[in-house]
Amino acid sequence: MPDRLIITNCVIYQGRGRRLIGQSILIDGSVIKQIAPISELQATYGAARKIDLEGGMVIPGLVDSHLHLAQLAIYLQSVDCELPSKTNVLEQVRQKAAASSSQWLLGYGWNQNLWEPPVFGTAADLDSVSEGKAIVLFAKSLHALWANTKAMQLAGISQASSAPASGAILRSANGNPSGIFLENAMGLIEKAIPELPPDQLTEYIYQAQNHLISMGITGVHDFDRFESYAALKSLEEAGRLHLRVAKSLPAEELKKILEIDYRQLLSTKHLRPGWIKNFADGALGPHSASMFEPYEGSKDRGMLLLRRKEIFELGMQSIKHHWPL
C-alpha cells in the first residue's frame, strides 16, 4: 500500500478560532497533500491507511518557545524533584540513590517556596539519604543548586571558599556552606560533575525529542549551550532529528560564534539560528532576581549579572553580525 494516510472524522483547527468540520486530511509520506472530503481524497489518491479520530481535534504541532533541550534530556534520566515537600524530595533521592550504581546522582525541579516551611534544604538533609553518593539537585528555576557534603568535597568546597562575582554560597550559622549555591556560584559545583560522553548526550536528546513529539511538540527554541548544538548536529547528520529547533548560543562564547559563523552552520532542514543569550539577573525562585526592594522577610535584593553598558555593547556587537540578543 502506498505510504499514504487519511485522518478522518475530525475537527481541523486552523488558528484564531477557525475550524474545519466534515473534512479529512491526506498525508503522503511526511507531507500534508490535501484537505478535502474523504470521498474526494479516496477518488484522487486511491488506497490509503485511515485513522478515525471519532470527532477529535487536529491542531498544528506546538512550539515550545523557551526550552533547555540538553537539560530536559538529562532531567528525564534524573531524579524528579518537582514535589510538594522537602520530605518527598528526600525520599525520592533515597530510592534513586539506593538503586543507582553511579557515584553521582542529579535531580531537577525543587522549589523551596512551595514547601512548608518554605526554607532551603541543607547538605546534611541530603547526606542522610545519599548512600555515599555525590548528590546535586537543581532548582526548578535552574538558578540554584542543592549539594550534599560529598559533592562539595569533590568540588573542593570548604568554609574558606568564596563565591565568584554575581554568585552566592549560602551558609549555616557556623559559617560552613549550607549546600545551596546561587547563580555563578553554581559553577563551583558543576565543574566537578563528570561530563556525559557526547554520544550518550546525543542519545538522551534523541529520547527527549521523542518525549516532546509524543505530546504534540514539534518545534523548540533551545537555550542550552554548545554540547546541545553538537548533539543536534549529530542527529541532523544521521537523519534522526525530527524536531525543528531554533538554536540559541551563549554570550560568553560570542567571539567563537562570530568567527566561525554559526548562523550559516545552523541553516539546515531542522536547525535555524536563534539568539545570543545572556543573563541580566537571577530568578525569582531562589531570590536572586534583582529587585528594587528586599524580598519579603529578608534584606536581600537579589543580584545584577550585567550592567546597562554591558548589555548595550553585547547587543551592538551581536546585531552587527545579524544575531538578535
C-alpha positions in Angstrom: 0.0 0.0 0.0 1.3 3.5 -0.8 2.7 5.4 2.2 -0.5 7.5 2.4 -2.6 8.3 5.5 -6.0 9.8 5.7 -7.1 11.4 9.0 -10.9 11.5 9.0 -13.9 12.2 11.2 -12.1 15.1 12.8 -12.3 18.8 13.6 -9.3 20.6 12.0 -8.2 23.7 13.9 -6.7 26.4 11.7 -5.8 29.0 14.3 -7.6 32.2 15.5 -10.7 30.2 16.3 -11.2 28.9 12.8 -12.2 25.2 12.5 -13.0 22.9 9.6 -15.6 20.3 10.1 -16.5 17.5 7.6 -13.1 17.5 6.0 -10.3 14.9 6.1 -6.5 15.2 5.8 -4.4 13.3 3.2 -0.8 12.8 4.3 1.7 11.5 1.7 4.9 10.4 3.3 5.6 13.4 5.6 3.7 16.0 3.6 0.1 17.2 4.0 -1.1 16.9 0.4 -4.7 17.9 0.6 -7.6 18.7 3.0 -11.0 17.7 1.4 -14.0 15.4 2.0 -12.8 11.8 2.4 -14.7 10.7 -0.8 -12.7 13.2 -2.9 -9.4 12.1 -1.3 -10.1 8.4 -2.0 -11.1 9.2 -5.6 -8.0 11.2 -6.2 -5.3 9.2 -4.3 -6.8 5.7 -4.1 -5.8 3.3 -1.3 -4.6 4.8 2.0 -4.4 3.9 5.6 -7.0 5.6 7.7 -7.2 7.0 11.2 -10.7 7.8 12.6 -10.4 10.5 15.3 -14.1 10.0 16.3 -14.7 13.7 16.3 -11.4 14.6 17.9 -9.5 17.8 17.0 -6.4 18.1 14.9 -4.1 21.0 15.7 -0.7 22.1 14.2 2.4 20.9 16.0 3.1 23.0 19.1 6.3 25.0 19.6 8.0 25.4 23.0 9.4 28.9 22.8 11.9 28.5 25.7 13.4 25.1 26.4 16.7 23.7 27.7 16.9 20.6 25.5 20.1 19.1 27.0 18.7 19.9 30.5 15.4 18.2 29.6 17.3 15.2 28.2 19.3 14.7 31.4 16.3 15.6 33.5 14.3 12.7 32.0 17.1 10.4 33.2 17.4 12.0 36.7 15.6 12.4 40.0 12.3 14.2 39.7 12.3 16.8 42.5 9.2 18.7 41.5 7.4 17.5 44.6 5.3 19.2 47.2 7.6 18.9 50.2 11.3 18.6 51.1 10.4 15.2 52.8 9.1 13.9 49.4 12.2 15.1 47.6 14.5 13.4 50.2 12.5 10.1 49.9 12.8 10.2 46.1 16.5 10.8 46.4 16.9 7.9 48.9 15.1 5.5 46.5 17.1 6.6 43.4 20.5 6.6 45.3 19.8 3.0 46.6 19.0 1.8 43.0 21.8 3.7 41.2 25.3 2.3 40.5 26.7 5.8 39.6 28.8 7.8 42.1 26.9 11.0 41.2 23.1 11.5 41.3 21.5 14.5 39.7 18.0 15.8 40.1 15.8 18.7 38.9 12.7 20.7 39.8 12.7 21.5 43.5 11.1 24.8 44.6 11.5 25.6 48.3 8.8 28.3 48.1 6.2 25.5 47.8 7.4 23.7 50.9 6.2 24.1 54.5 8.1 25.8 55.9 9.5 27.5 52.7 13.2 27.2 53.5 16.1 25.8 51.6 17.3 22.3 52.2 20.8 21.6 53.5 23.8 19.4 52.7 23.0 17.4 55.9 19.5 16.7 54.7 20.9 15.1 51.5 23.7 13.3 53.4 21.1 11.4 55.4 19.7 9.8 52.1 22.8 9.8 49.8 24.0 6.2 50.2 27.6 7.5 49.9 26.9 9.2 46.6 27.5 12.8 45.5 24.1 14.4 45.1 23.4 17.6 43.2 19.8 18.8 42.8 19.0 21.8 40.6 16.1 24.2 41.4 13.1 24.4 39.0 14.5 27.9 38.0 17.9 26.4 37.2 19.4 29.4 39.1 20.2 27.5 42.2 21.5 24.1 43.2 21.5 22.0 46.4 24.5 19.8 47.0 25.4 17.3 49.7 28.7 17.1 51.6 30.4 14.6 49.3 29.6 16.7 46.2 31.1 19.8 47.9 34.2 17.8 48.9 34.7 16.6 45.4 34.3 20.1 44.2 36.9 21.4 46.7 34.4 23.5 48.6 35.2 24.4 52.2 34.5 27.0 54.8 37.2 29.2 53.2 35.6 29.0 49.8 34.3 32.3 48.4 31.6 32.9 45.8 32.6 34.4 42.4 31.1 37.7 41.3 27.4 37.6 40.7 27.0 34.4 42.8 26.4 33.4 46.4 27.1 30.5 48.7 24.5 30.2 51.4 26.0 29.4 54.8 24.9 27.8 58.1 25.2 29.5 61.4 28.8 28.2 61.9 29.9 29.7 58.6 30.1 26.5 56.7 28.5 26.3 53.2 24.9 25.1 53.7 24.7 23.2 50.4 22.8 25.9 48.5 24.7 27.7 45.6 23.1 30.6 43.7 23.8 31.9 40.1 27.5 32.0 39.2 28.5 30.1 42.4 26.7 27.1 40.9 29.7 26.7 38.7 31.9 25.8 41.7 29.9 22.5 42.0 29.0 22.0 38.3 32.7 21.8 37.3 33.1 18.7 39.4 30.2 16.8 37.8 31.5 14.3 35.3 30.6 15.3 31.7 28.3 12.9 29.8 30.1 11.4 26.8 28.9 13.2 23.7 27.3 10.1 22.2 25.4 9.4 25.4 24.0 13.0 25.5 23.1 12.7 21.8 21.1 9.5 22.6 19.4 11.3 25.6 18.4 14.2 23.4 17.0 11.8 20.8 14.9 10.2 23.6 13.8 13.7 24.8 12.8 14.5 21.2 10.5 11.5 21.1 9.1 12.5 24.5 8.3 16.0 23.1 6.8 14.7 19.9 4.6 12.3 21.9 2.9 15.4 23.4 2.5 17.2 20.1 5.5 19.5 20.5 7.2 19.5 17.0 9.4 22.6 17.4 11.5 24.1 20.2 13.6 27.2 20.9 16.6 25.7 22.6 18.7 27.8 25.1 21.3 25.2 26.1 24.9 25.6 25.1 27.3 24.1 22.7 27.0 20.5 23.9 23.4 20.7 22.9 24.4 22.1 19.5 26.9 19.2 18.9 24.2 16.6 19.7 21.6 18.2 17.5 24.2 18.5 14.6 25.0 14.8 15.0 21.3 13.8 15.0 20.7 16.0 11.9 23.6 14.5 10.0 22.3 11.0 10.9 18.7 11.8 9.7 17.4 11.3 13.3 16.4 14.9 14.1 12.7 15.4 13.6 12.1 18.4 15.8 12.5 21.9 14.3 15.0 23.7 16.5 15.8 27.4 16.8 19.2 27.1 18.5 20.4 29.9 20.7 24.0 30.2 21.7 25.7 31.6 24.9 27.1 35.2 25.0 30.2 34.1 26.8 31.2 32.3 23.6 30.4 35.3 21.3 33.8 35.6 19.8 33.8 31.9 18.7 30.2 32.2 17.4 31.0 35.2 15.2 34.4 33.9 14.0 33.0 30.5 12.8 29.7 31.9 11.5 27.3 29.7 13.3 24.3 31.4 11.6 25.4 29.5 8.4 26.1 26.2 10.3 22.6 26.4 11.8 20.8 26.8 8.5 19.7 23.2 7.9 16.5 21.3 7.4 15.6 21.2 11.1 18.0 23.7 12.6 18.0 27.5 12.4 19.8 30.2 14.3 18.0 31.6 17.4 19.5 34.2 19.7 22.6 35.2 21.7 21.7 34.6 25.3 23.0 36.2 28.5 21.6 36.7 32.0 20.9 40.2 33.2 20.0 39.0 36.7 18.8 35.9 38.6 15.5 34.2 39.1 12.5 34.7 41.5 12.5 31.2 43.0 15.9 31.3 44.7 15.5 35.1 45.4 18.4 36.0 43.1 16.4 38.1 40.6 17.4 41.8 41.1 14.7 43.9 42.9 14.3 47.5 43.9 13.0 46.4 47.4 14.1 43.4 49.6 12.4 40.1 49.3 9.8 39.5 52.0 11.4 38.5 55.3 14.8 39.3 54.0 17.3 42.2 53.4 18.4 40.6 50.2 17.5 42.4 46.9 18.9 39.7 44.5 21.8 40.4 42.2 22.5 42.0 38.8 24.7 39.9 36.5 25.0 42.5 33.7 25.1 46.3 33.8 23.3 48.6 31.3 26.5 49.4 29.4 27.5 45.7 29.1 24.1 44.8 27.7 24.3 47.6 25.1 27.8 46.7 24.0 26.8 43.0 23.7 23.7 43.9 21.7 25.6 46.1 19.3 28.3 43.5 18.7 25.7 40.8 18.1 23.4 42.7 15.8 26.3 43.7 13.5 26.6 40.0 12.7 22.8 39.6 12.4 22.3 37.9 15.7 19.4 39.1 17.9 20.1 39.3 21.6 
